[in-house]
Amino acid sequence: MTTEATSPSTSVSRTGRQMWTRTRGILLALVLLLAAGVAIAAVQSGAKHGRLDPRSADPYGSRAVAALLADRGVSTRVVTTLDQARAAAGPDTTVLVALPDLLTDRQQSRLRHATDTSGGRTVLVAPDFPSASGLAPDVTAAHTPSFDTTLSPACSLPAARRAGDADTGGGIRYVTTVKDAEACYPSDGLPTLLRIPQATKGGDTVVLGAPDILYNNRLAKQGNASLALQLLGSRPHLVWYLPSLSDAPAAGAGERDFFDLLPSGWVWGTLQLFIAAALAALWRGRRLGPLVPEKLPVAIRASETVEGRARLYRKANARDRAATALRSTTRIRLAPLVGVPVSQAHTPEALLPALSARVHGKGQSLHDLLFGPPPGDDAALVTLADRLDALEREVRRP
């Protein structure tokens, strides 16, 4: 019965404990990052369920506004497609676009064409670049947000003057070139609420920089309720447009790929992660100058060192380097025995004649043995080592 011999582990092999020690920090960081992501997603999904939905009683829903409008005779209808919103636009209707940034350029153009000629009111909730200019004429979103939450009207708009201070800040500020536009609730000189009259039919467009006055948990603060009721209750009918996944892009708009569906924050976050990974790679791979020799804490046997190097050569199939090392060491040991300086041990013209005088009739074989080509396989390498040992024994023989 035969048993298969297993090669002993060498000094370069890592144990399971060493691998765990080297990787446990990375694994712990990944686990913490995953747990934090799950926790944040759970908190945000629970806190903002039904955001800006007039049917939702959640803190970030808008059911309270719809209820107050109903008490004043204003009907509220929720629509989730562009065609429904366009069809509902009219002189006696206010169209509120809750999430304008979800609309494509083509959808924005079609909605703006329908509302500009309807004679009613259009309320845009926190449109950012480029949806602000796509839905409101000559309006541009400023790149710097407003950090002041509660602002004063500072304008002649009757609805704003009656409401007084309101939570229109903390969102987006705007710039407009419309001369007769009413700019209210400024922050650092830029308004957070704009009313832009239509050129015909007496309609208008209201651009609201922050949705806070529509939230259930903010409606009772400051003059939020008054401002929301006046902006949304100027017509007997309110159409609350909530763009959704079922709202297919308009014909000719083209399909949106996966990256178009990702929020811009995820793209910037991924870019920052790549930059951090590159910096970490540079940090881990840096070299601070040449290596410094250090005394080993323990003595290592020469045979173990030779065995370890031999295993490395074998793993890399480096027969040429192994043969070069064997021949070079043999030449260095043979040179003093035949009266050749060690500095000329690797010169065939100096070493071979002296060896031929000691070993008669082997001139050509000595050249092939000491300076020949590398062996073609492992068996030839073993034969080379045996022949070198035999030559050295013969030279040392008295």
Rosetta blueprint (number, residue, H / E / L):
1 M L
2 T L
3 T L
4 E L
5 A L
6 T L
7 S L
8 P L
9 S L
10 T L
11 S L
12 V L
13 S L
14 R L
15 T L
16 G H
17 R H
18 Q H
19 M H
20 W H
21 T H
22 R H
23 T H
24 R H
25 G H
26 I H
27 L H
28 L H
29 A H
30 L H
31 V H
32 L H
33 L H
34 L H
35 A H
36 A H
37 G H
38 V H
39 A H
40 I H
41 A H
42 A H
43 V H
44 Q H
45 S H
46 G H
47 A H
48 K L
49 H L
50 G L
51 R L
52 L L
53 D L
54 P L
55 R L
56 S L
57 A L
58 D L
59 P L
60 Y L
61 G L
62 S L
63 R H
64 A H
65 V H
66 A H
67 A H
68 L H
69 L H
70 A H
71 D H
72 R L
73 G L
74 V L
75 S E
76 T E
77 R E
78 V E
79 V E
80 T L
81 T L
82 L H
83 D H
84 Q H
85 A H
86 R H
87 A H
88 A H
89 A L
90 G L
91 P L
92 D L
93 T E
94 T E
95 V E
96 L E
97 V E
98 A L
99 L L
100 P H
101 D H
102 L H
103 L L
104 T L
105 D H
106 R H
107 Q H
108 Q H
109 S H
110 R H
111 L H
112 R H
113 H H
114 A H
115 T H
116 D H
117 T L
118 S L
119 G L
120 G L
121 R E
122 T E
123 V E
124 L E
125 V E
126 A L
127 P L
128 D L
129 F L
130 P L
131 S H
132 A H
133 S H
134 G H
135 L H
136 A L
137 P L
138 D L
139 V E
140 T E
141 A E
142 A L
143 H L
144 T L
145 P L
146 S L
147 F L
148 D L
149 T L
150 T L
151 L E
152 S L
153 P L
154 A L
155 C L
156 S L
157 L L
158 P H
159 A H
160 A H
161 R H
162 R H
163 A H
164 G L
165 D L
166 A E
167 D L
168 T L
169 G L
170 G L
171 G L
172 I L
173 R L
174 Y E
175 V E
176 T E
177 T L
178 V L
179 K L
180 D L
181 A L
182 E E
183 A E
184 C E
185 Y E
186 P E
187 S E
188 D L
189 G L
190 L E
191 P E
192 T E
193 L E
194 L E
195 R E
196 I E
197 P E
198 Q L
199 A L
200 T L
201 K L
202 G L
203 G L
204 D E
205 T E
206 V E
207 V E
208 L E
209 G L
210 A L
211 P L
212 D H
213 I H
214 L H
215 Y L
216 N L
217 N L
218 R L
219 L L
220 A L
221 K L
222 Q L
223 G L
224 N H
225 A H
226 S H
227 L H
228 A H
229 L H
230 Q H
231 L H
232 L H
233 G L
234 S L
235 R L
236 P L
237 H E
238 L E
239 V E
240 W E
241 Y E
242 L L
243 P L
244 S L
245 L L
246 S L
247 D L
248 A L
249 P L
250 A L
251 A L
252 G L
253 A L
254 G L
255 E L
256 R L
257 D L
258 F H
259 F H
260 D H
261 L H
262 L L
263 P L
264 S H
265 G H
266 W H
267 V H
268 W H
269 G H
270 T H
271 L H
272 Q H
273 L H
274 F H
275 I H
276 A H
277 A H
278 A H
279 L H
280 A H
281 A H
282 L H
283 W H
284 R H
285 G L
286 R L
287 R L
288 L L
289 G L
290 P L
291 L L
292 V L
293 P L
294 E L
295 K L
296 L L
297 P L
298 V L
299 A L
300 I L
301 R L
302 A H
303 S H
304 E H
305 T H
306 V H
307 E H
308 G H
309 R H
310 A H
311 R H
312 L H
313 Y H
314 R H
315 K H
316 A L
317 N L
318 A L
319 R H
320 D H
321 R H
322 A H
323 A H
324 T H
325 A H
326 L H
327 R H
328 S H
329 T H
330 T H
331 R H
332 I H
333 R H
334 L H
335 A H
336 P H
337 L H
338 V L
339 G L
340 V L
341 P L
342 V H
343 S H
344 Q H
345 A L
346 H L
347 T L
348 P H
349 E H
350 A H
351 L H
352 L H
353 P H
354 A H
355 L H
356 S H
357 A H
358 R H
359 V L
360 H L
361 G L
362 K L
363 G H
364 Q H
365 S H
366 L H
367 H H
368 D H
369 L H
370 L H
371 F H
372 G L
373 P L
374 P L
375 P L
376 G L
377 D L
378 D H
379 A H
380 A H
381 L H
382 V H
383 T H
384 L H
385 A H
386 D H
387 R H
388 L H
389 D H
390 A H
391 L H
392 E H
393 R H
394 E H
395 V H
396 R H
397 R L
398 P L
